Amino acid sequence: MIKIAIIDDHDLFREGIRLVLGQIEDFDVVFDTSDGSLFLEFLQHTIPDVVLMDINMPIIDGVETTEKSLEMRPELKIIALTMFADTTHYTQMINAGVKGFILKKSNKNELQHAITMVNSGGNYFSQEIIQKLAFQTINSNAGNDSLTSREMDILHWVCTGLTTHEIADKLFISAKTVEVHRNNILHKADVRNSAELIIWAVKNNYFSIE
């Protein structure tokens, strides 16, 4: 059972997501609120598996709520809920530590897929979001060093959402070796995490969204 928390200040939207997720087997919405501070109180005694986090909220916005949540519970897996036009805080949410973005207009199947993928340790981005992000400059100095063929392999599997251990199994190497290569790729791309790396890979034509 995947335990899910929903933080969004639009009551009808939040209730709609709760209703949709309640129809999916093995999904259990354990908490929902319109207030990020109430979610932080909830985290003091309960840890959900996946959090759906709105970005624009009064009192404490999604960026601050994400940062504080991950300070309290670093193992949290957070997906940002966003409108397509809401690009102001994309990079801030990535830097705060979200595992992906999903558009509020997404259908049930995509929402289910995103939650399942992030819960398993991967990243998920709505195609429209990652394409939009790919045209934004995260770091103008990125990409000065070329990648080795092994790094290209690992980058591909990171972009498809596989975890370190899954990549190790795919390539018949140790998880430690995967992490060494992954850190080398992050250094060459001059980015800080998998979310930024995926965007960098799309922007620099190392990976394409079908």
C-alpha positions as CSV (number, residue, x, y, z in Angstrom):
1,M,0.0,0.0,0.0
2,I,1.4,3.4,-1.0
3,K,0.6,6.0,1.6
4,I,0.0,9.5,0.0
5,A,-0.3,13.0,1.3
6,I,-1.9,15.9,-0.7
7,I,-1.1,19.5,0.0
8,D,-3.0,22.0,-2.1
9,D,-4.9,25.1,-1.2
10,H,-7.7,24.6,-3.7
11,D,-10.3,22.5,-1.9
12,L,-12.2,21.2,-4.9
13,F,-9.0,20.2,-6.7
14,R,-7.6,18.5,-3.6
15,E,-10.8,16.6,-3.0
16,G,-10.9,15.5,-6.6
17,I,-7.4,14.1,-6.4
18,R,-8.3,12.3,-3.2
19,L,-11.4,10.8,-4.9
20,V,-9.4,9.7,-8.0
21,L,-6.6,8.1,-5.9
22,G,-9.1,6.4,-3.7
23,Q,-10.2,4.4,-6.8
24,I,-6.7,3.0,-7.4
25,E,-5.8,-0.3,-5.7
26,D,-2.9,-0.1,-3.3
27,F,-3.2,3.7,-3.0
28,D,-4.1,5.1,0.4
29,V,-4.5,8.9,1.0
30,V,-3.5,9.2,4.6
31,F,-3.5,13.0,4.8
32,D,-4.7,16.1,2.9
33,T,-4.6,19.8,3.7
34,S,-4.6,23.3,2.3
35,D,-1.9,24.5,4.7
36,G,1.8,23.5,4.5
37,S,2.3,24.2,8.2
38,L,-0.4,21.6,9.1
39,F,1.5,19.1,6.9
40,L,4.7,19.9,8.9
41,E,2.9,19.1,12.1
42,F,1.6,15.8,10.5
43,L,5.2,14.8,9.7
44,Q,6.1,14.9,13.3
45,H,4.3,11.6,13.8
46,T,3.6,10.1,10.4
47,I,5.7,9.6,7.2
48,P,3.8,9.1,3.9
49,D,5.4,7.3,1.0
50,V,4.7,10.0,-1.6
51,V,3.7,13.7,-1.2
52,L,1.8,15.7,-3.8
53,M,2.8,19.3,-3.2
54,D,1.2,22.4,-4.7
55,I,3.6,25.2,-5.4
56,N,1.6,28.4,-4.9
57,M,0.0,28.4,-1.5
58,P,-0.6,31.1,1.1
59,I,1.1,31.3,4.5
60,I,3.8,28.7,3.5
61,D,4.3,28.0,-0.2
62,G,5.3,24.8,-1.8
63,V,9.0,25.6,-1.9
64,E,9.3,26.4,1.8
65,T,7.1,23.5,2.8
66,T,9.2,21.1,0.7
67,E,12.5,22.4,2.2
68,K,11.2,22.1,5.7
69,S,9.6,18.7,5.1
70,L,12.9,17.3,3.8
71,E,14.8,18.8,6.6
72,M,12.5,16.8,9.0
73,R,12.2,13.7,6.8
74,P,15.0,13.4,4.2
75,E,13.5,10.2,2.9
76,L,10.3,11.9,1.8
77,K,9.5,11.6,-1.9
78,I,7.7,14.7,-3.1
79,I,6.1,15.4,-6.5
80,A,5.2,19.1,-7.3
81,L,1.7,19.8,-8.5
82,T,1.8,22.6,-11.0
83,M,0.0,24.5,-13.8
84,F,1.8,24.6,-17.1
85,A,2.3,28.4,-17.0
86,D,3.6,28.4,-13.5
87,T,7.3,28.4,-14.2
88,T,8.5,30.9,-11.6
89,H,9.3,28.4,-8.9
90,Y,10.3,25.3,-11.0
91,T,14.0,25.6,-10.4
92,Q,13.4,26.4,-6.7
93,M,11.3,23.3,-6.3
94,I,14.0,21.2,-8.0
95,N,16.7,22.6,-5.7
96,A,14.4,22.0,-2.7
97,G,14.5,18.3,-3.5
98,V,11.3,17.3,-5.4
99,K,11.4,14.0,-7.3
100,G,9.3,15.4,-10.2
101,F,6.5,17.5,-11.5
102,I,3.0,16.6,-12.7
103,L,0.6,19.0,-14.3
104,K,-2.7,19.6,-12.5
105,K,-4.5,18.8,-15.8
106,S,-3.0,15.3,-15.9
107,N,-5.3,12.3,-16.1
108,K,-5.7,9.4,-13.7
109,N,-3.3,7.1,-15.5
110,E,-0.5,9.6,-15.6
111,L,-1.0,10.5,-11.9
112,Q,-0.9,6.8,-11.0
113,H,2.2,6.2,-13.1
114,A,4.0,9.2,-11.5
115,I,3.2,8.2,-7.9
116,T,4.3,4.6,-8.6
117,M,7.5,5.6,-10.3
118,V,8.5,8.0,-7.6
119,N,7.6,5.6,-4.8
120,S,9.9,3.0,-6.4
121,G,12.8,5.5,-6.2
122,G,12.7,7.1,-9.6
123,N,11.8,10.6,-10.9
124,Y,8.8,11.7,-12.9
125,F,8.2,14.7,-15.1
126,S,5.2,15.5,-17.2
127,Q,6.5,15.7,-20.8
128,E,5.3,19.3,-21.3
129,I,7.0,20.4,-18.1
130,I,10.4,18.9,-18.9
131,Q,10.3,20.2,-22.4
132,K,9.6,23.7,-21.0
133,L,12.3,23.4,-18.4
134,A,14.8,22.2,-21.0
135,F,14.7,25.6,-22.6
136,Q,15.5,27.3,-19.4
137,T,19.2,27.7,-18.4
138,I,19.8,26.0,-15.1
139,N,23.6,26.6,-15.4
140,S,25.2,28.3,-18.3
141,N,28.5,26.6,-17.7
142,A,27.0,23.1,-17.9
143,G,28.2,20.5,-20.4
144,N,31.8,21.5,-21.0
145,D,33.1,18.0,-20.5
146,S,32.0,15.2,-22.8
147,L,30.6,12.0,-21.3
148,T,32.2,8.5,-21.7
149,S,30.1,5.7,-23.2
150,R,29.5,4.2,-19.8
151,E,28.4,7.6,-18.5
152,M,26.0,7.9,-21.4
153,D,24.5,4.5,-20.5
154,I,24.0,5.5,-16.9
155,L,22.6,8.9,-17.9
156,H,20.0,7.2,-20.1
157,W,18.8,4.9,-17.3
158,V,18.7,7.8,-14.8
159,C,16.5,9.7,-17.3
160,T,14.1,6.8,-17.6
161,G,13.6,6.8,-13.9
162,L,15.6,3.7,-12.8
163,T,17.2,3.6,-9.3
164,T,20.9,3.1,-8.7
165,H,20.4,-0.6,-7.9
166,E,18.2,-1.1,-11.0
167,I,20.9,0.5,-13.2
168,A,23.5,-1.7,-11.6
169,D,21.5,-4.8,-12.4
170,K,20.9,-3.6,-16.0
171,L,24.7,-2.9,-16.6
172,F,26.0,-5.8,-14.5
173,I,28.1,-3.5,-12.3
174,S,28.0,-2.6,-8.6
175,A,25.7,0.0,-7.2
176,K,28.8,1.8,-5.9
177,T,30.2,2.0,-9.4
178,V,27.0,3.4,-10.7
179,E,27.1,6.1,-8.0
180,V,30.7,7.0,-8.9
181,H,29.7,7.4,-12.6
182,R,26.6,9.3,-11.6
183,N,28.6,11.8,-9.5
184,N,31.0,12.2,-12.4
185,I,28.1,13.0,-14.7
186,L,26.7,15.5,-12.2
187,H,30.1,17.2,-12.0
188,K,30.4,17.4,-15.8
189,A,26.9,18.7,-16.2
190,D,27.4,21.1,-13.3
191,V,24.1,20.2,-11.7
192,R,23.2,19.1,-8.2
193,N,20.6,16.3,-8.5
194,S,18.8,13.9,-10.7
195,A,16.0,16.3,-11.5
196,E,18.4,18.9,-12.8
197,L,20.4,16.2,-14.6
198,I,17.3,15.0,-16.5
199,I,16.5,18.5,-17.6
200,W,20.1,19.1,-18.6
201,A,20.1,15.8,-20.6
202,V,17.0,16.9,-22.6
203,K,18.4,20.4,-23.2
204,N,21.7,19.0,-24.5
205,N,20.2,16.3,-26.6
206,Y,21.5,13.4,-24.5
207,F,17.9,12.2,-24.0
208,S,14.6,12.8,-25.8
209,I,11.0,12.8,-24.5
210,E,8.9,10.6,-26.7
